[in-house]
Amino acid sequence: MALNIQSKRLTQLRQWLAGLEKEQHWCIMITADPDALASALALKFIMGRRVQQVTIARTNAVTRPDNLAMIRYLRIPVVEWKPEMQEEFSHFAMVDSQPHHSPAYADIHFSVIIDHHPCSAEHPLEAGFLDIRPQMGATSTILTRYLRALKKRPGRLLSTALLYGIRTDTATFERGGGEDDLQAYQWLTRHADNSILRRIIRSEYLLGWLPLFSRAFRYLRECRGKGMHAHVGKVSSADLLVAIADFFTRVHGLKWVVVSGVVGDGGIVIFRGDGSRHLGRLADACFYDVGSGGGHSALARAEFPLSALSAADRGDVGNFVHTRVQTRKLRAATAVDI
Ligand SMILES: [Mn+2]
């Protein structure tokens, strides 16, 4: 049975490929993340020289350092999508997403949709070639299966891209991914470049973030014996606070860390730890009366508007956070556990 379904899909894929024509200009649209980038690169490789042109266009900005590293080291030819580009193309494909996922896709007809997100009944999909498989941990797994079935051997860079796509979407099989993903992953490791993969994985920070790390190191103060707090002041995004907090989790002997900063007109506090102290409850206890806080034992977050603080506290948010984390008593567990 499974074999029949598989071969029916393969027949459809072959039919679609056979129907491609030399004068066509294709655009593969993505919301760029590792799985989407890898899947688009694989689809472009499969389409090969059957058509005039295959452009990969992203509708979002790429800011994460590992994604920037992936594009650079794997030489993924992705361009920023602009609505006026639409007339340059005769055909559109979409991987790792569905047309209703973004308003940027609204006015476009897609001839190909390949995705692993579930379909929704409100948004029926229509495309010349359609392959939606929610049971797959990554769209990269679906594309890897195409390569294997079509007996197309991917090069070093494409294999590494697909590997990183599966790795990211399944959190290296810690958070999803099944037998199919594992099989694809194993097959890809034979063709991939481990040293490039390692460079991508290790690209965790951007140069522009280093001054923030420097501020965090200078501020670092002890909290309740086993923890540390660092306030980094104004930052452009809470992601930077998360990156700094995650960095500190690599320090052996540091049980937990609190990294705070100001984003726009609000204070954000990121908690990370080894689970020995319930940080979700701590985050709640420290900030529930000025904002909100919560999370798991090893991973929590609190936010508050600066307008909720006194003028003196607003003038020294770092000290406000520090005093709270240092002195607040936990509330009853029932108040936060849901
Ligand atoms: Mn995906």
Boltz pocket constraint, residues with backbone or C-beta under 6 A from the ligand:
constraints:
  - pocket:
      binder: B
      contacts: [[A, 35], [A, 36], [A, 96], [A, 116], [A, 137], [A, 138], [A, 139], [A, 169]]
      max_distance: 6.0
